[in-house]
Amino acid sequence: MIVRVANGRERWHMLRSPGWLSALAREGHPRFANLKSYAGANAGTNEVIAFARDEIGGAFTWDEIARFRERWKRPLVLKGIMHPADAARAIELGIDGIWVSNHGGRQIDHGLGSLDTLPEIVDVVNGRAKIIVDGGVQRGGDILKALALGADVVALGRLQGWGLAAGGEAGLVRMLEILEDELVSAMGLIGLTGMDKLTRKYVCAAEPVTDAHEMSSWVNMPVARII
Ligand SMILES: Cc1cc2nc3c(=O)[nH]c(=O)nc-3n(C[C@H](O)[C@H](O)[C@H](O)COP(=O)(O)O)c2cc1C
Protein backbone atom coordinates (compact mmCIF):
# COMPACT_ATOMS: atom_id res chain seq x y z
CA MET A 1 0.00 0.00 0.00
CA ILE A 2 1.38 3.42 -0.92
CA VAL A 3 0.80 6.19 1.58
CA ARG A 4 1.38 9.75 0.45
CA VAL A 5 2.14 12.30 3.14
CA ALA A 6 0.16 15.51 2.79
CA ASN A 7 2.21 18.50 1.69
CA GLY A 8 2.25 21.78 3.60
CA ARG A 9 -0.61 23.34 1.65
CA GLU A 10 -2.80 20.28 2.14
CA ARG A 11 -2.04 20.19 5.88
CA TRP A 12 -2.98 23.87 6.13
CA HIS A 13 -6.31 23.12 4.41
CA MET A 14 -6.94 20.21 6.77
CA LEU A 15 -6.27 22.34 9.85
CA ARG A 16 -8.73 24.93 8.60
CA SER A 17 -11.44 22.26 8.34
CA PRO A 18 -11.95 20.95 11.89
CA GLY A 19 -15.35 19.45 10.99
CA TRP A 20 -13.79 17.40 8.22
CA LEU A 21 -10.87 16.38 10.45
CA SER A 22 -13.10 15.17 13.28
CA ALA A 23 -15.27 13.22 10.77
CA LEU A 24 -12.09 11.60 9.44
CA ALA A 25 -10.99 10.68 12.96
CA ARG A 26 -14.48 9.29 13.70
CA GLU A 27 -15.23 7.45 10.45
CA GLY A 28 -11.81 6.81 8.91
CA HIS A 29 -11.18 7.15 5.18
CA PRO A 30 -14.14 7.02 2.78
CA ARG A 31 -14.94 3.50 1.58
CA PHE A 32 -17.17 2.01 -1.10
CA ALA A 33 -20.36 2.35 0.94
CA ASN A 34 -22.42 0.43 -1.61
CA LEU A 35 -20.09 -2.60 -1.42
CA LYS A 36 -19.12 -2.52 2.24
CA SER A 37 -22.03 -4.55 3.61
CA TYR A 38 -21.44 -7.33 1.06
CA ALA A 39 -17.75 -7.53 1.90
CA GLY A 40 -18.48 -8.42 5.54
CA ALA A 41 -19.69 -6.58 8.62
CA ASN A 42 -16.23 -5.48 9.77
CA ALA A 43 -14.54 -5.23 6.38
CA GLY A 44 -11.81 -2.60 6.25
CA THR A 45 -10.83 -0.62 3.17
CA ASN A 46 -8.48 -3.30 1.84
CA GLU A 47 -11.05 -6.08 2.27
CA VAL A 48 -13.66 -4.03 0.42
CA ILE A 49 -11.20 -3.43 -2.42
CA ALA A 50 -10.30 -7.14 -2.56
CA PHE A 51 -13.99 -8.06 -2.57
CA ALA A 52 -14.70 -5.66 -5.44
CA ARG A 53 -11.78 -7.06 -7.41
CA ASP A 54 -12.87 -10.69 -6.89
CA GLU A 55 -16.56 -10.12 -7.53
CA ILE A 56 -16.50 -7.53 -10.27
CA GLY A 57 -13.04 -7.98 -11.75
CA GLY A 58 -12.58 -6.94 -15.36
CA ALA A 59 -14.42 -9.84 -16.95
CA PHE A 60 -17.83 -8.39 -17.68
CA THR A 61 -19.06 -10.15 -20.83
CA TRP A 62 -21.90 -9.69 -23.31
CA ASP A 63 -23.35 -13.01 -22.10
CA GLU A 64 -23.68 -11.54 -18.64
CA ILE A 65 -25.35 -8.45 -20.02
CA ALA A 66 -27.83 -10.67 -21.90
CA ARG A 67 -28.50 -12.55 -18.66
CA PHE A 68 -29.12 -9.32 -16.76
CA ARG A 69 -31.44 -8.15 -19.55
CA GLU A 70 -33.45 -11.32 -19.35
CA ARG A 71 -33.84 -11.14 -15.59
CA TRP A 72 -34.31 -7.40 -15.16
CA LYS A 73 -37.62 -6.28 -16.69
CA ARG A 74 -37.20 -2.60 -15.89
CA PRO A 75 -35.13 -0.06 -17.79
CA LEU A 76 -31.51 -1.18 -18.02
CA VAL A 77 -28.61 1.20 -18.62
CA LEU A 78 -25.14 0.13 -19.73
CA LYS A 79 -22.35 2.43 -18.59
CA GLY A 80 -18.92 2.71 -20.20
CA ILE A 81 -19.82 2.47 -23.89
CA MET A 82 -17.08 4.14 -25.95
CA HIS A 83 -17.48 2.58 -29.39
CA PRO A 84 -20.41 2.65 -31.84
CA ALA A 85 -20.13 -1.12 -32.41
CA ASP A 86 -20.63 -1.74 -28.70
CA ALA A 87 -23.59 0.64 -28.70
CA ALA A 88 -25.13 -1.31 -31.59
CA ARG A 89 -24.63 -4.59 -29.76
CA ALA A 90 -26.18 -3.19 -26.59
CA ILE A 91 -29.22 -2.06 -28.57
CA GLU A 92 -29.56 -5.56 -30.07
CA LEU A 93 -29.64 -6.93 -26.53
CA GLY A 94 -32.47 -4.56 -25.63
CA ILE A 95 -30.55 -2.10 -23.44
CA ASP A 96 -32.64 1.02 -22.75
CA GLY A 97 -29.90 3.49 -21.90
CA ILE A 98 -26.45 3.85 -23.43
CA TRP A 99 -24.10 5.63 -21.02
CA VAL A 100 -21.18 6.98 -23.01
CA SER A 101 -18.33 7.16 -20.53
CA ASN A 102 -14.63 6.50 -20.15
CA HIS A 103 -15.21 6.47 -16.38
CA GLY A 104 -13.65 9.88 -16.02
CA GLY A 105 -10.52 8.90 -17.97
CA ARG A 106 -9.10 7.26 -14.86
CA GLN A 107 -8.47 3.82 -16.29
CA ILE A 108 -6.24 4.42 -19.29
CA ASP A 109 -4.12 7.38 -20.30
CA HIS A 110 -4.51 8.86 -23.78
CA GLY A 111 -7.82 7.16 -24.49
CA LEU A 112 -10.62 8.96 -26.29
CA GLY A 113 -12.78 11.36 -24.37
CA SER A 114 -16.51 10.68 -24.16
CA LEU A 115 -17.35 13.66 -26.34
CA ASP A 116 -14.94 12.42 -29.05
CA THR A 117 -17.00 9.32 -29.55
CA LEU A 118 -20.46 10.63 -28.65
CA PRO A 119 -21.62 11.77 -32.14
CA GLU A 120 -20.88 8.40 -33.78
CA ILE A 121 -22.69 6.58 -31.00
CA VAL A 122 -25.68 8.92 -31.28
CA ASP A 123 -25.83 8.13 -34.99
CA VAL A 124 -25.74 4.37 -34.44
CA VAL A 125 -28.32 4.43 -31.66
CA ASN A 126 -30.57 6.61 -33.78
CA GLY A 127 -33.18 7.20 -31.11
CA ARG A 128 -33.54 3.55 -30.08
CA ALA A 129 -32.24 4.22 -26.55
CA LYS A 130 -31.63 7.20 -24.29
CA ILE A 131 -28.06 8.47 -24.34
CA ILE A 132 -26.33 9.56 -21.17
CA VAL A 133 -22.82 10.99 -21.25
CA ASP A 134 -20.24 11.92 -18.63
CA GLY A 135 -16.57 12.79 -18.38
CA GLY A 136 -14.91 16.12 -17.78
CA VAL A 137 -18.12 18.13 -17.38
CA GLN A 138 -17.08 21.08 -15.25
CA ARG A 139 -18.89 24.09 -16.69
CA GLY A 140 -22.39 24.84 -17.89
CA GLY A 141 -20.94 25.19 -21.39
CA ASP A 142 -19.75 21.58 -21.21
CA ILE A 143 -23.35 20.46 -20.68
CA LEU A 144 -24.37 22.50 -23.69
CA LYS A 145 -21.69 20.83 -25.86
CA ALA A 146 -22.78 17.34 -24.82
CA LEU A 147 -26.46 18.09 -25.48
CA ALA A 148 -25.58 19.66 -28.84
CA LEU A 149 -23.73 16.50 -29.82
CA GLY A 150 -26.85 14.45 -29.14
CA ALA A 151 -26.86 13.38 -25.48
CA ASP A 152 -30.23 13.16 -23.74
CA VAL A 153 -28.71 13.35 -20.27
CA VAL A 154 -25.41 14.73 -18.96
CA ALA A 155 -24.01 13.21 -15.77
CA LEU A 156 -21.45 14.48 -13.28
CA GLY A 157 -18.80 12.57 -11.36
CA ARG A 158 -16.05 14.51 -9.64
CA LEU A 159 -17.97 17.79 -9.52
CA GLN A 160 -20.44 16.32 -7.07
CA GLY A 161 -17.58 15.00 -4.95
CA TRP A 162 -15.95 18.43 -4.93
CA GLY A 163 -19.25 20.16 -4.10
CA LEU A 164 -19.85 17.76 -1.24
CA ALA A 165 -16.30 18.07 0.06
CA ALA A 166 -16.45 21.86 -0.07
CA GLY A 167 -19.80 22.35 1.62
CA GLY A 168 -21.76 19.13 2.21
CA GLU A 169 -25.34 19.13 0.93
CA ALA A 170 -25.35 22.93 0.56
CA GLY A 171 -22.11 22.70 -1.45
CA LEU A 172 -23.70 20.18 -3.79
CA VAL A 173 -26.74 22.38 -4.31
CA ARG A 174 -24.51 25.44 -4.86
CA MET A 175 -22.48 23.52 -7.45
CA LEU A 176 -25.69 22.71 -9.35
CA GLU A 177 -26.83 26.34 -9.13
CA ILE A 178 -23.50 27.54 -10.54
CA LEU A 179 -23.77 25.02 -13.39
CA GLU A 180 -27.30 26.17 -14.15
CA ASP A 181 -26.25 29.84 -14.17
CA GLU A 182 -23.36 29.03 -16.49
CA LEU A 183 -25.61 26.99 -18.74
CA VAL A 184 -28.14 29.80 -19.09
CA SER A 185 -25.35 32.32 -19.61
CA ALA A 186 -23.69 30.16 -22.30
CA MET A 187 -27.05 29.81 -24.05
CA GLY A 188 -27.40 33.59 -24.08
CA LEU A 189 -23.86 34.09 -25.36
CA ILE A 190 -24.37 31.79 -28.32
CA GLY A 191 -27.84 33.17 -29.01
CA LEU A 192 -29.75 30.01 -28.18
CA THR A 193 -33.33 30.65 -27.13
CA GLY A 194 -34.32 27.07 -26.34
CA MET A 195 -32.82 23.60 -26.00
CA ASP A 196 -35.06 22.38 -28.83
CA LYS A 197 -33.02 24.60 -31.16
CA LEU A 198 -29.68 23.10 -30.14
CA THR A 199 -27.97 21.11 -32.88
CA ARG A 200 -24.50 19.82 -33.69
CA LYS A 201 -23.89 22.97 -35.70
CA TYR A 202 -23.23 24.81 -32.46
CA VAL A 203 -20.08 22.72 -31.82
CA CYS A 204 -16.94 22.49 -33.88
CA ALA A 205 -13.73 20.55 -33.37
CA ALA A 206 -10.79 22.60 -32.12
CA GLU A 207 -7.35 22.21 -30.66
CA PRO A 208 -7.37 21.50 -26.92
CA VAL A 209 -7.67 24.60 -24.78
CA THR A 210 -4.26 25.98 -23.81
CA ASP A 211 -3.08 29.10 -22.02
CA ALA A 212 -4.85 32.29 -22.94
CA HIS A 213 -3.69 33.97 -26.14
CA GLU A 214 -1.49 37.02 -25.60
CA MET A 215 -4.26 39.20 -27.03
CA SER A 216 -6.77 37.82 -24.56
CA SER A 217 -8.07 40.35 -22.09
CA TRP A 218 -7.36 37.77 -19.39
CA VAL A 219 -3.63 37.96 -19.95
CA ASN A 220 -3.50 41.69 -19.37
CA MET A 221 -5.58 41.64 -16.25
CA PRO A 222 -3.89 42.30 -12.92
CA VAL A 223 -3.10 38.93 -11.34
CA ALA A 224 -5.44 39.67 -8.46
CA ARG A 225 -8.38 39.84 -10.84
CA ILE A 226 -7.52 36.59 -12.58
CA ILE A 227 -7.38 34.72 -9.28
C1 LIG B 1 -13.07 8.27 -7.33
C2 LIG B 1 -13.87 7.75 -8.48
C3 LIG B 1 -14.33 6.44 -8.48
C4 LIG B 1 -15.07 5.94 -9.55
N1 LIG B 1 -15.52 4.65 -9.53
C5 LIG B 1 -16.26 4.19 -10.54
C6 LIG B 1 -16.78 2.87 -10.53
O1 LIG B 1 -16.55 2.10 -9.59
N2 LIG B 1 -17.55 2.46 -11.57
C7 LIG B 1 -17.82 3.30 -12.62
O2 LIG B 1 -18.53 2.89 -13.55
N3 LIG B 1 -17.34 4.54 -12.66
C8 LIG B 1 -16.58 5.01 -11.65
N4 LIG B 1 -16.09 6.28 -11.70
C9 LIG B 1 -16.37 7.12 -12.87
C10 LIG B 1 -17.64 7.94 -12.62
O3 LIG B 1 -18.77 7.13 -12.43
C11 LIG B 1 -17.90 8.86 -13.80
O4 LIG B 1 -18.04 8.09 -14.99
C12 LIG B 1 -16.80 9.89 -14.00
O5 LIG B 1 -16.34 10.36 -12.75
C13 LIG B 1 -17.32 11.02 -14.85
O6 LIG B 1 -16.30 11.93 -15.12
P1 LIG B 1 -16.14 13.29 -14.30
O7 LIG B 1 -15.66 12.91 -12.93
O8 LIG B 1 -15.09 14.03 -15.08
O9 LIG B 1 -17.48 13.99 -14.25
C14 LIG B 1 -15.35 6.78 -10.64
C15 LIG B 1 -14.90 8.11 -10.63
C16 LIG B 1 -14.17 8.61 -9.58
C17 LIG B 1 -13.69 10.04 -9.61
The ligand as an SDF file (V2000), in Angstrom:
LIG
                    3D

 31 33  0  0  0  0  0  0  0  0999 V2000
  -13.0720    8.2650   -7.3290 C   0  0  0  0  0  0  0  0  0  0  0  0
  -13.8730    7.7500   -8.4830 C   0  0  0  0  0  0  0  0  0  0  0  0
  -14.3260    6.4360   -8.4820 C   0  0  0  0  0  0  0  0  0  0  0  0
  -15.0740    5.9420   -9.5500 C   0  0  0  0  0  0  0  0  0  0  0  0
  -15.5210    4.6460   -9.5280 N   0  0  0  0  0  0  0  0  0  0  0  0
  -16.2650    4.1890  -10.5390 C   0  0  0  0  0  0  0  0  0  0  0  0
  -16.7840    2.8690  -10.5270 C   0  0  0  0  0  0  0  0  0  0  0  0
  -16.5490    2.1010   -9.5930 O   0  0  0  0  0  0  0  0  0  0  0  0
  -17.5510    2.4640  -11.5680 N   0  0  0  0  0  0  0  0  0  0  0  0
  -17.8180    3.2980  -12.6170 C   0  0  0  0  0  0  0  0  0  0  0  0
  -18.5300    2.8910  -13.5530 O   0  0  0  0  0  0  0  0  0  0  0  0
  -17.3350    4.5400  -12.6630 N   0  0  0  0  0  0  0  0  0  0  0  0
  -16.5850    5.0070  -11.6510 C   0  0  0  0  0  0  0  0  0  0  0  0
  -16.0920    6.2790  -11.7000 N   0  0  0  0  0  0  0  0  0  0  0  0
  -16.3750    7.1150  -12.8730 C   0  0  0  0  0  0  0  0  0  0  0  0
  -17.6370    7.9440  -12.6170 C   0  0  0  0  0  0  0  0  0  0  0  0
  -18.7740    7.1290  -12.4330 O   0  0  0  0  0  0  0  0  0  0  0  0
  -17.9010    8.8560  -13.8040 C   0  0  0  0  0  0  0  0  0  0  0  0
  -18.0410    8.0940  -14.9860 O   0  0  0  0  0  0  0  0  0  0  0  0
  -16.8000    9.8870  -14.0030 C   0  0  0  0  0  0  0  0  0  0  0  0
  -16.3420   10.3650  -12.7460 O   0  0  0  0  0  0  0  0  0  0  0  0
  -17.3230   11.0180  -14.8480 C   0  0  0  0  0  0  0  0  0  0  0  0
  -16.2980   11.9290  -15.1230 O   0  0  0  0  0  0  0  0  0  0  0  0
  -16.1370   13.2930  -14.2960 P   0  0  0  0  0  0  0  0  0  0  0  0
  -15.6550   12.9060  -12.9280 O   0  0  0  0  0  0  0  0  0  0  0  0
  -15.0900   14.0310  -15.0760 O   0  0  0  0  0  0  0  0  0  0  0  0
  -17.4830   13.9860  -14.2470 O   0  0  0  0  0  0  0  0  0  0  0  0
  -15.3540    6.7810  -10.6390 C   0  0  0  0  0  0  0  0  0  0  0  0
  -14.9040    8.1120  -10.6340 C   0  0  0  0  0  0  0  0  0  0  0  0
  -14.1700    8.6070   -9.5780 C   0  0  0  0  0  0  0  0  0  0  0  0
  -13.6900   10.0440   -9.6140 C   0  0  0  0  0  0  0  0  0  0  0  0
  1  2  1  0
  2  3  1  0
  2 30  2  0
  3  4  2  0
  4  5  1  0
  4 28  1  0
  5  6  2  0
  6  7  1  0
  6 13  1  0
  7  8  2  0
  7  9  1  0
  9 10  1  0
 10 11  2  0
 10 12  1  0
 12 13  2  0
 13 14  1  0
 14 15  1  0
 14 28  1  0
 15 16  1  0
 16 17  1  0
 16 18  1  0
 18 19  1  0
 18 20  1  0
 20 21  1  0
 20 22  1  0
 22 23  1  0
 23 24  1  0
 24 25  2  0
 24 26  1  0
 24 27  1  0
 28 29  2  0
 29 30  1  0
 30 31  1  0
M  END
$$$$
